Amino acid sequence: MKRRKHIGSSLDDWLDEEGIRAEVDAAALKAVIAWQVERGMGEKKISKSQMARAMSTSRAALDRLLDPKNDSVTLRTMARAAKVLGKRLRLELA
């Protein structure tokens, strides 16, 4: 019988072993931020055009922010979106 190497280990252990934990964590964080901004826009009934205007940015920049797979978003863009939604952006190193 073949013994399975990862039985009993955590996903974090496997991600660390593969050397991809930081990338996976960053992608997950970006997806959560995109979801939160989209949800906030829905709650405030703000269209994409209105949101981009309030952020003093382009629709293309807002689309990058709302795309969970697009990681080319600046902190400034995320902070502006948070401000428009009455929130604040909070990032941390752990």
N, CA, C and O atoms as CSV, one atom per row, in Angstrom:
chain,resi,resn,atom,element,x,y,z
A,1,MET,N,N,0.834,-1.171,0.000
A,1,MET,CA,C,0.000,0.000,0.000
A,1,MET,C,C,0.886,1.244,0.000
A,1,MET,O,O,1.861,1.323,0.747
A,2,LYS,N,N,0.535,2.215,-0.848
A,2,LYS,CA,C,1.305,3.439,-0.985
A,2,LYS,C,C,0.936,4.412,0.138
A,2,LYS,O,O,-0.241,4.679,0.379
A,3,ARG,N,N,1.935,4.927,0.803
A,3,ARG,CA,C,1.709,5.855,1.911
A,3,ARG,C,C,1.581,7.285,1.362
A,3,ARG,O,O,2.384,7.711,0.532
A,4,ARG,N,N,0.584,8.004,1.826
A,4,ARG,CA,C,0.357,9.376,1.375
A,4,ARG,C,C,1.102,10.349,2.276
A,4,ARG,O,O,0.919,10.368,3.493
A,5,LYS,N,N,1.934,11.145,1.653
A,5,LYS,CA,C,2.845,12.047,2.342
A,5,LYS,C,C,2.138,13.171,3.105
A,5,LYS,O,O,2.628,13.591,4.153
A,6,HIS,N,N,1.006,13.665,2.610
A,6,HIS,CA,C,0.379,14.856,3.185
A,6,HIS,C,C,-0.804,14.564,4.108
A,6,HIS,O,O,-1.443,15.498,4.591
A,7,ILE,N,N,-1.103,13.319,4.358
A,7,ILE,CA,C,-2.210,13.013,5.258
A,7,ILE,C,C,-1.867,13.532,6.646
A,7,ILE,O,O,-0.799,13.242,7.186
A,8,GLY,N,N,-2.794,14.309,7.219
A,8,GLY,CA,C,-2.598,14.873,8.547
A,8,GLY,C,C,-1.952,16.243,8.551
A,8,GLY,O,O,-1.885,16.892,9.595
A,9,SER,N,N,-1.474,16.696,7.393
A,9,SER,CA,C,-0.880,18.024,7.349
A,9,SER,C,C,-1.946,19.040,6.946
A,9,SER,O,O,-3.001,18.677,6.426
A,10,SER,N,N,-1.659,20.304,7.191
A,10,SER,CA,C,-2.619,21.355,6.860
A,10,SER,C,C,-2.345,21.900,5.467
A,10,SER,O,O,-1.291,21.659,4.879
A,11,LEU,N,N,-3.319,22.639,4.957
A,11,LEU,CA,C,-3.146,23.305,3.672
A,11,LEU,C,C,-1.984,24.288,3.749
A,11,LEU,O,O,-1.186,24.393,2.817
A,12,ASP,N,N,-1.893,25.007,4.866
A,12,ASP,CA,C,-0.789,25.953,5.036
A,12,ASP,C,C,0.567,25.251,4.976
A,12,ASP,O,O,1.516,25.769,4.389
A,13,ASP,N,N,0.649,24.067,5.588
A,13,ASP,CA,C,1.895,23.293,5.533
A,13,ASP,C,C,2.247,22.956,4.092
A,13,ASP,O,O,3.400,23.091,3.682
A,14,TRP,N,N,1.256,22.519,3.325
A,14,TRP,CA,C,1.498,22.150,1.934
A,14,TRP,C,C,1.907,23.371,1.118
A,14,TRP,O,O,2.841,23.297,0.320
A,15,LEU,N,N,1.212,24.503,1.312
A,15,LEU,CA,C,1.561,25.723,0.580
A,15,LEU,C,C,2.978,26.171,0.914
A,15,LEU,O,O,3.719,26.603,0.031
A,16,ASP,N,N,3.356,26.069,2.186
A,16,ASP,CA,C,4.725,26.402,2.588
A,16,ASP,C,C,5.733,25.472,1.916
A,16,ASP,O,O,6.766,25.917,1.416
A,17,GLU,N,N,5.422,24.183,1.908
A,17,GLU,CA,C,6.319,23.197,1.303
A,17,GLU,C,C,6.502,23.454,-0.193
A,17,GLU,O,O,7.591,23.267,-0.734
A,18,GLU,N,N,5.432,23.882,-0.851
A,18,GLU,CA,C,5.493,24.168,-2.291
A,18,GLU,C,C,6.090,25.551,-2.577
A,18,GLU,O,O,6.423,25.864,-3.720
A,19,GLY,N,N,6.223,26.372,-1.536
A,19,GLY,CA,C,6.790,27.705,-1.707
A,19,GLY,C,C,5.835,28.699,-2.349
A,19,GLY,O,O,6.277,29.662,-2.975
A,20,ILE,N,N,4.535,28.482,-2.205
A,20,ILE,CA,C,3.551,29.345,-2.871
A,20,ILE,C,C,2.575,30.014,-1.902
A,20,ILE,O,O,1.591,30.619,-2.328
A,21,ARG,N,N,2.841,29.908,-0.627
A,21,ARG,CA,C,1.885,30.433,0.352
A,21,ARG,C,C,1.681,31.938,0.205
A,21,ARG,O,O,0.540,32.398,0.245
A,22,ALA,N,N,2.730,32.710,0.038
A,22,ALA,CA,C,2.607,34.167,-0.073
A,22,ALA,C,C,1.758,34.547,-1.283
A,22,ALA,O,O,0.918,35.443,-1.201
A,23,GLU,N,N,1.981,33.862,-2.410
A,23,GLU,CA,C,1.207,34.150,-3.622
A,23,GLU,C,C,-0.266,33.815,-3.438
A,23,GLU,O,O,-1.137,34.582,-3.851
A,24,VAL,N,N,-0.542,32.688,-2.828
A,24,VAL,CA,C,-1.925,32.262,-2.598
A,24,VAL,C,C,-2.615,33.206,-1.618
A,24,VAL,O,O,-3.771,33.575,-1.823
A,25,ASP,N,N,-1.917,33.596,-0.562
A,25,ASP,CA,C,-2.482,34.535,0.406
A,25,ASP,C,C,-2.801,35.878,-0.252
A,25,ASP,O,O,-3.855,36.460,0.005
A,26,ALA,N,N,-1.896,36.371,-1.098
A,26,ALA,CA,C,-2.103,37.652,-1.776
A,26,ALA,C,C,-3.289,37.575,-2.731
A,26,ALA,O,O,-4.095,38.503,-2.795
A,27,ALA,N,N,-3.400,36.479,-3.471
A,27,ALA,CA,C,-4.527,36.311,-4.397
A,27,ALA,C,C,-5.847,36.246,-3.635
A,27,ALA,O,O,-6.850,36.805,-4.078
A,28,ALA,N,N,-5.848,35.574,-2.507
A,28,ALA,CA,C,-7.065,35.474,-1.699
A,28,ALA,C,C,-7.445,36.845,-1.137
A,28,ALA,O,O,-8.621,37.209,-1.129
A,29,LEU,N,N,-6.460,37.600,-0.669
A,29,LEU,CA,C,-6.722,38.936,-0.140
A,29,LEU,C,C,-7.313,39.839,-1.224
A,29,LEU,O,O,-8.270,40.570,-0.969
A,30,LYS,N,N,-6.754,39.792,-2.417
A,30,LYS,CA,C,-7.247,40.605,-3.526
A,30,LYS,C,C,-8.683,40.232,-3.856
A,30,LYS,O,O,-9.509,41.113,-4.094
A,31,ALA,N,N,-8.993,38.941,-3.874
A,31,ALA,CA,C,-10.355,38.490,-4.178
A,31,ALA,C,C,-11.335,38.988,-3.119
A,31,ALA,O,O,-12.449,39.393,-3.449
A,32,VAL,N,N,-10.933,38.961,-1.866
A,32,VAL,CA,C,-11.802,39.436,-0.779
A,32,VAL,C,C,-12.037,40.944,-0.911
A,32,VAL,O,O,-13.166,41.406,-0.748
A,33,ILE,N,N,-10.998,41.706,-1.201
A,33,ILE,CA,C,-11.152,43.153,-1.351
A,33,ILE,C,C,-12.079,43.464,-2.527
A,33,ILE,O,O,-12.950,44.326,-2.411
A,34,ALA,N,N,-11.903,42.778,-3.650
A,34,ALA,CA,C,-12.775,42.983,-4.807
A,34,ALA,C,C,-14.227,42.699,-4.432
A,34,ALA,O,O,-15.126,43.456,-4.798
A,35,TRP,N,N,-14.454,41.613,-3.705
A,35,TRP,CA,C,-15.805,41.245,-3.287
A,35,TRP,C,C,-16.388,42.298,-2.343
A,35,TRP,O,O,-17.554,42.670,-2.471
A,36,GLN,N,N,-15.583,42.775,-1.404
A,36,GLN,CA,C,-16.066,43.774,-0.446
A,36,GLN,C,C,-16.425,45.090,-1.137
A,36,GLN,O,O,-17.433,45.711,-0.800
A,37,VAL,N,N,-15.612,45.514,-2.096
A,37,VAL,CA,C,-15.904,46.752,-2.818
A,37,VAL,C,C,-17.185,46.580,-3.630
A,37,VAL,O,O,-18.053,47.454,-3.619
A,38,GLU,N,N,-17.301,45.472,-4.321
A,38,GLU,CA,C,-18.505,45.234,-5.126
A,38,GLU,C,C,-19.754,45.191,-4.238
A,38,GLU,O,O,-20.789,45.754,-4.592
A,39,ARG,N,N,-19.654,44.531,-3.102
A,39,ARG,CA,C,-20.774,44.454,-2.161
A,39,ARG,C,C,-21.115,45.848,-1.623
A,39,ARG,O,O,-22.290,46.204,-1.527
A,40,GLY,N,N,-20.109,46.625,-1.279
A,40,GLY,CA,C,-20.327,47.982,-0.794
A,40,GLY,C,C,-21.002,48.869,-1.824
A,40,GLY,O,O,-21.876,49.671,-1.495
A,41,MET,N,N,-20.587,48.714,-3.082
A,41,MET,CA,C,-21.227,49.478,-4.153
A,41,MET,C,C,-22.701,49.099,-4.259
A,41,MET,O,O,-23.558,49.960,-4.456
A,42,GLY,N,N,-22.985,47.816,-4.128
A,42,GLY,CA,C,-24.370,47.361,-4.200
A,42,GLY,C,C,-25.207,47.901,-3.054
A,42,GLY,O,O,-26.348,48.318,-3.250
A,43,GLU,N,N,-24.641,47.892,-1.867
A,43,GLU,CA,C,-25.363,48.401,-0.687
A,43,GLU,C,C,-25.664,49.887,-0.812
A,43,GLU,O,O,-26.732,50.343,-0.404
A,44,LYS,N,N,-24.729,50.639,-1.373
A,44,LYS,CA,C,-24.912,52.085,-1.528
A,44,LYS,C,C,-25.559,52.441,-2.864
A,44,LYS,O,O,-25.798,53.612,-3.160
A,45,LYS,N,N,-25.839,51.410,-3.666
A,45,LYS,CA,C,-26.452,51.602,-4.986
A,45,LYS,C,C,-25.642,52.584,-5.845
A,45,LYS,O,O,-26.180,53.531,-6.420
A,46,ILE,N,N,-24.336,52.324,-5.910
A,46,ILE,CA,C,-23.409,53.142,-6.683
A,46,ILE,C,C,-23.031,52.375,-7.945
A,46,ILE,O,O,-22.591,51.228,-7.860
A,47,SER,N,N,-23.194,52.986,-9.100
A,47,SER,CA,C,-22.790,52.350,-10.359
A,47,SER,C,C,-21.271,52.420,-10.505
A,47,SER,O,O,-20.594,53.138,-9.769
A,48,LYS,N,N,-20.754,51.665,-11.460
A,48,LYS,CA,C,-19.308,51.712,-11.713
A,48,LYS,C,C,-18.864,53.111,-12.123
A,48,LYS,O,O,-17.826,53.595,-11.672
A,49,SER,N,N,-19.648,53.756,-12.972
A,49,SER,CA,C,-19.294,55.111,-13.416
A,49,SER,C,C,-19.289,56.078,-12.251
A,49,SER,O,O,-18.375,56.894,-12.134
A,50,GLN,N,N,-20.288,56.008,-11.389
A,50,GLN,CA,C,-20.348,56.883,-10.221
A,50,GLN,C,C,-19.174,56.611,-9.281
A,50,GLN,O,O,-18.566,57.538,-8.747
A,51,MET,N,N,-18.869,55.344,-9.090
A,51,MET,CA,C,-17.774,54.960,-8.199
A,51,MET,C,C,-16.444,55.480,-8.729
A,51,MET,O,O,-15.654,56.052,-7.978
A,52,ALA,N,N,-16.198,55.283,-10.016
A,52,ALA,CA,C,-14.940,55.747,-10.609
A,52,ALA,C,C,-14.820,57.261,-10.483
A,52,ALA,O,O,-13.751,57.778,-10.157
A,53,ARG,N,N,-15.908,57.965,-10.738
A,53,ARG,CA,C,-15.896,59.426,-10.621
A,53,ARG,C,C,-15.604,59.853,-9.181
A,53,ARG,O,O,-14.794,60.751,-8.950
A,54,ALA,N,N,-16.260,59.214,-8.221
A,54,ALA,CA,C,-16.056,59.559,-6.807
A,54,ALA,C,C,-14.628,59.245,-6.353
A,54,ALA,O,O,-14.100,59.901,-5.455
A,55,MET,N,N,-14.008,58.244,-6.972
A,55,MET,CA,C,-12.637,57.861,-6.641
A,55,MET,C,C,-11.603,58.705,-7.375
A,55,MET,O,O,-10.405,58.596,-7.114
A,56,SER,N,N,-12.077,59.558,-8.309
A,56,SER,CA,C,-11.184,60.339,-9.178
A,56,SER,C,C,-10.247,59.421,-9.954
A,56,SER,O,O,-9.039,59.647,-10.025
A,57,THR,N,N,-10.835,58.384,-10.528
A,57,THR,CA,C,-10.056,57.427,-11.314
A,57,THR,C,C,-10.867,57.014,-12.537
A,57,THR,O,O,-11.987,57.483,-12.736
A,58,SER,N,N,-10.307,56.154,-13.332
A,58,SER,CA,C,-10.976,55.694,-14.546
A,58,SER,C,C,-11.797,54.432,-14.286
A,58,SER,O,O,-11.599,53.732,-13.293
A,59,ARG,N,N,-12.720,54.165,-15.203
A,59,ARG,CA,C,-13.478,52.919,-15.114
A,59,ARG,C,C,-12.545,51.727,-15.251
A,59,ARG,O,O,-12.772,50.682,-14.641
A,60,ALA,N,N,-11.492,51.881,-16.055
A,60,ALA,CA,C,-10.530,50.777,-16.245
A,60,ALA,C,C,-9.839,50.439,-14.920
A,60,ALA,O,O,-9.646,49.267,-14.598
A,61,ALA,N,N,-9.469,51.468,-14.156
A,61,ALA,CA,C,-8.826,51.227,-12.856
A,61,ALA,C,C,-9.801,50.556,-11.899
A,61,ALA,O,O,-9.415,49.662,-11.146
A,62,LEU,N,N,-11.062,50.980,-11.922
A,62,LEU,CA,C,-12.077,50.354,-11.079
A,62,LEU,C,C,-12.306,48.908,-11.505
A,62,LEU,O,O,-12.458,48.029,-10.657
A,63,ASP,N,N,-12.331,48.658,-12.807
A,63,ASP,CA,C,-12.497,47.284,-13.289
A,63,ASP,C,C,-11.348,46.388,-12.834
A,63,ASP,O,O,-11.568,45.222,-12.503
A,64,ARG,N,N,-10.125,46.920,-12.813
A,64,ARG,CA,C,-8.981,46.147,-12.310
A,64,ARG,C,C,-9.167,45.814,-10.834
A,64,ARG,O,O,-8.850,44.712,-10.388
A,65,LEU,N,N,-9.690,46.790,-10.081
A,65,LEU,CA,C,-9.934,46.568,-8.663
A,65,LEU,C,C,-11.004,45.503,-8.452
A,65,LEU,O,O,-10.871,44.661,-7.564
A,66,LEU,N,N,-12.050,45.532,-9.248
A,66,LEU,CA,C,-13.162,44.594,-9.083
A,66,LEU,C,C,-12.879,43.204,-9.644
A,66,LEU,O,O,-13.618,42.261,-9.361
A,67,ASP,N,N,-11.821,43.069,-10.435
A,67,ASP,CA,C,-11.451,41.766,-11.002
A,67,ASP,C,C,-10.601,41.013,-9.974
A,67,ASP,O,O,-9.454,41.390,-9.731
A,68,PRO,N,N,-11.155,39.944,-9.363
A,68,PRO,CA,C,-10.408,39.248,-8.310
A,68,PRO,C,C,-9.088,38.636,-8.785
A,68,PRO,O,O,-8.209,38.361,-7.968
A,69,LYS,N,N,-8.941,38.424,-10.078
A,69,LYS,CA,C,-7.717,37.805,-10.595
A,69,LYS,C,C,-6.667,38.820,-11.028
A,69,LYS,O,O,-5.532,38.449,-11.326
A,70,ASN,N,N,-7.035,40.093,-11.066
A,70,ASN,CA,C,-6.105,41.119,-11.512
A,70,ASN,C,C,-5.355,41.669,-10.303
A,70,ASN,O,O,-5.956,42.274,-9.416
A,71,ASP,N,N,-4.057,41.459,-10.271
A,71,ASP,CA,C,-3.269,41.887,-9.115
A,71,ASP,C,C,-2.490,43.183,-9.368
A,71,ASP,O,O,-1.582,43.525,-8.611
A,72,SER,N,N,-2.849,43.894,-10.429
A,72,SER,CA,C,-2.129,45.136,-10.736
A,72,SER,C,C,-2.892,46.360,-10.226
A,72,SER,O,O,-3.059,47.342,-10.949
A,73,VAL,N,N,-3.342,46.293,-9.005
A,73,VAL,CA,C,-4.097,47.388,-8.386
A,73,VAL,C,C,-3.196,48.051,-7.347
A,73,VAL,O,O,-2.489,47.379,-6.596
A,74,THR,N,N,-3.237,49.367,-7.322
A,74,THR,CA,C,-2.397,50.075,-6.355
A,74,THR,C,C,-3.111,50.209,-5.007
A,74,THR,O,O,-4.336,50.131,-4.917
A,75,LEU,N,N,-2.319,50.408,-3.986
A,75,LEU,CA,C,-2.883,50.667,-2.664
A,75,LEU,C,C,-3.712,51.942,-2.679
A,75,LEU,O,O,-4.739,52.030,-2.006
A,76,ARG,N,N,-3.272,52.914,-3.436
A,76,ARG,CA,C,-4.009,54.181,-3.538
A,76,ARG,C,C,-5.414,53.942,-4.086
A,76,ARG,O,O,-6.379,54.513,-3.578
A,77,THR,N,N,-5.538,53.109,-5.109
A,77,THR,CA,C,-6.853,52.815,-5.675
A,77,THR,C,C,-7.738,52.106,-4.657
A,77,THR,O,O,-8.919,52.427,-4.524
A,78,MET,N,N,-7.167,51.142,-3.941
A,78,MET,CA,C,-7.948,50.434,-2.918
A,78,MET,C,C,-8.370,51.384,-1.802
A,78,MET,O,O,-9.500,51.306,-1.322
A,79,ALA,N,N,-7.477,52.279,-1.385
A,79,ALA,CA,C,-7.793,53.229,-0.318
A,79,ALA,C,C,-8.878,54.208,-0.766
A,79,ALA,O,O,-9.763,54.551,0.019
A,80,ARG,N,N,-8.819,54.655,-2.007
A,80,ARG,CA,C,-9.858,55.561,-2.521
A,80,ARG,C,C,-11.214,54.872,-2.549
A,80,ARG,O,O,-12.226,55.474,-2.193
A,81,ALA,N,N,-11.237,53.619,-2.970
A,81,ALA,CA,C,-12.497,52.875,-3.001
A,81,ALA,C,C,-13.061,52.737,-1.595
A,81,ALA,O,O,-14.259,52.921,-1.379
A,82,ALA,N,N,-12.209,52.418,-0.654
A,82,ALA,CA,C,-12.652,52.280,0.732
A,82,ALA,C,C,-13.248,53.596,1.232
A,82,ALA,O,O,-14.296,53.596,1.877
A,83,LYS,N,N,-12.594,54.697,0.943
A,83,LYS,CA,C,-13.061,56.005,1.398
A,83,LYS,C,C,-14.437,56.325,0.820
A,83,LYS,O,O,-15.317,56.790,1.545
A,84,VAL,N,N,-14.631,56.085,-0.460
A,84,VAL,CA,C,-15.922,56.350,-1.096
A,84,VAL,C,C,-17.025,55.530,-0.424
A,84,VAL,O,O,-18.162,55.987,-0.304
A,85,LEU,N,N,-16.682,54.324,0.009
A,85,LEU,CA,C,-17.666,53.442,0.637
A,85,LEU,C,C,-17.804,53.692,2.140
A,85,LEU,O,O,-18.541,52.984,2.825
A,86,GLY,N,N,-17.089,54.705,2.651
A,86,GLY,CA,C,-17.165,55.015,4.075
A,86,GLY,C,C,-16.395,54.028,4.935
A,86,GLY,O,O,-16.701,53.849,6.114
A,87,LYS,N,N,-15.404,53.395,4.348
A,87,LYS,CA,C,-14.573,52.408,5.045
A,87,LYS,C,C,-13.132,52.889,5.046
A,87,LYS,O,O,-12.817,53.952,4.510
A,88,ARG,N,N,-12.270,52.101,5.648
A,88,ARG,CA,C,-10.835,52.368,5.562
A,88,ARG,C,C,-10.133,51.066,5.165
A,88,ARG,O,O,-10.583,49.969,5.495
A,89,LEU,N,N,-9.049,51.219,4.468
A,89,LEU,CA,C,-8.259,50.077,4.035
A,89,LEU,C,C,-7.315,49.699,5.155
A,89,LEU,O,O,-6.625,50.560,5.701
A,90,ARG,N,N,-7.272,48.427,5.503
A,90,ARG,CA,C,-6.373,47.960,6.553
A,90,ARG,C,C,-5.614,46.732,6.046
A,90,ARG,O,O,-6.210,45.688,5.781
A,91,LEU,N,N,-4.320,46.868,5.918
A,91,LEU,CA,C,-3.438,45.766,5.530
A,91,LEU,C,C,-2.436,45.565,6.653
A,91,LEU,O,O,-2.127,46.500,7.392
A,92,GLU,N,N,-1.934,44.360,6.780
A,92,GLU,CA,C,-0.931,44.130,7.813
A,92,GLU,C,C,0.015,43.015,7.406
A,92,GLU,O,O,-0.335,42.149,6.604
A,93,LEU,N,N,1.186,43.043,7.951
A,93,LEU,CA,C,2.134,41.953,7.811
A,93,LEU,C,C,1.990,41.081,9.055
A,93,LEU,O,O,2.011,41.580,10.180
A,94,ALA,N,N,1.849,39.811,8.849
A,94,ALA,CA,C,1.664,38.910,10.010
A,94,ALA,C,C,2.696,37.807,9.977
A,94,ALA,O,O,2.712,36.950,10.860
